[in-house]
Amino acid sequence: MAYSSNVVDAPLFKKIYDLSQVIHTNYIKIPKFYRHTLWQQCASLTLELIRDMVKAYRVFEEERLATLHTMSDNLDLLKVLVRLTKDSQAIQKKPYVEIEMMLQEVGRMLGGWIKSCAK
């Protein structure tokens, strides 16, 4: 991905932004006990992904790969927390499937970016 100051046009940014919207839209639907524990962590991680995406898009190659690996770690943690929320029956199947599909797509795109930077 070439250097640009307009990160909002990047396809990966759009996917992460959409994921964040879905996570935040479902916030009120999560039972209170899980909303203020697991789901709050999910919401925070999506915001960290957005922040790190902006950073990765603007830093030079030397720093970019480390930022992308941080994003990957946060994405993996988010996947685990979303699954835990589903296994705790705090989220319905339909929003879970939607979020899971989005997580997989973000993971594929992020993995591709990491591979292109590692060459």
C-alpha positions in Angstrom: 0.0 0.0 0.0 1.5 3.3 -1.0 2.0 6.2 1.3 -1.0 8.5 1.4 -2.5 10.9 3.9 -6.0 9.8 3.0 -6.4 6.6 5.0 -10.2 6.7 4.9 -10.1 5.7 1.2 -8.1 2.5 2.0 -10.2 -0.6 1.6 -8.9 -2.1 4.9 -9.8 1.1 6.7 -13.3 0.9 5.4 -13.7 -2.7 6.5 -12.4 -2.0 10.0 -14.6 1.1 10.2 -17.7 -1.0 9.2 -16.7 -3.6 11.8 -16.5 -0.9 14.4 -20.0 0.3 13.5 -21.5 -3.2 13.8 -19.8 -3.8 17.1 -21.1 -0.4 18.5 -24.6 -0.9 17.0 -24.9 -4.2 18.9 -23.6 -2.7 22.1 -27.1 -2.0 23.6 -28.3 -5.5 22.6 -25.8 -7.3 24.7 -26.9 -8.1 28.3 -25.5 -5.6 30.8 -23.2 -8.1 32.5 -21.4 -8.8 29.2 -21.8 -5.3 27.8 -19.6 -3.8 30.4 -17.0 -6.5 30.4 -16.5 -8.6 27.2 -18.3 -6.3 24.8 -16.6 -3.2 26.1 -13.3 -4.8 25.3 -14.5 -5.7 21.8 -15.5 -2.1 21.2 -12.2 -0.8 22.6 -10.2 -3.2 20.3 -12.0 -2.0 17.2 -11.1 1.6 18.1 -7.5 0.5 18.6 -7.6 -1.2 15.1 -8.8 2.1 13.6 -6.1 4.1 15.5 -3.4 1.6 14.4 -4.6 1.6 10.8 -4.2 5.4 10.7 -0.7 5.0 12.1 0.3 2.2 9.8 -0.9 4.1 6.8 1.2 7.2 7.7 4.5 5.8 9.0 7.5 4.7 7.0 8.2 1.1 6.0 10.5 0.5 9.0 7.7 1.1 11.5 4.8 -0.1 9.4 5.4 -3.8 9.8 5.5 -3.6 13.6 2.2 -1.6 13.6 0.6 -4.2 11.3 1.7 -7.0 13.7 0.2 -5.1 16.6 -3.0 -4.9 14.6 -2.9 -8.6 13.9 -2.5 -9.4 17.6 -5.5 -7.1 18.5 -7.6 -8.7 15.7 -6.8 -12.2 17.1 -7.8 -11.1 20.6 -11.0 -9.5 19.2 -11.9 -12.8 17.5 -11.5 -14.7 20.8 -13.6 -12.2 22.7 -16.4 -12.2 20.1 -16.4 -16.0 20.2 -16.4 -16.0 24.0 -19.4 -13.6 23.9 -21.2 -16.0 21.5 -20.3 -19.0 23.7 -21.7 -17.2 26.7 -24.9 -16.7 24.7 -24.6 -12.9 25.2 -25.0 -12.3 21.4 -27.5 -13.7 19.0 -26.4 -15.9 16.1 -27.2 -13.5 13.3 -25.0 -10.6 14.5 -22.3 -13.0 15.6 -22.1 -14.5 12.1 -22.0 -11.0 10.5 -19.2 -9.9 12.9 -17.3 -13.2 12.4 -17.5 -12.8 8.6 -16.2 -9.2 8.9 -13.4 -10.3 11.2 -12.3 -13.0 8.7 -12.3 -10.4 5.8 -10.3 -7.9 7.9 -7.8 -10.7 8.8 -7.3 -11.7 5.1 -6.8 -8.1 4.1 -4.4 -7.4 7.0 -2.5 -10.6 6.3 -2.0 -9.6 2.7 -0.7 -6.2 3.7 1.7 -7.8 6.2 3.0 -10.2 3.5 3.5 -7.4 1.0 5.5 -5.4 3.6 7.6 -8.4 4.7 9.0 -8.9 1.1 
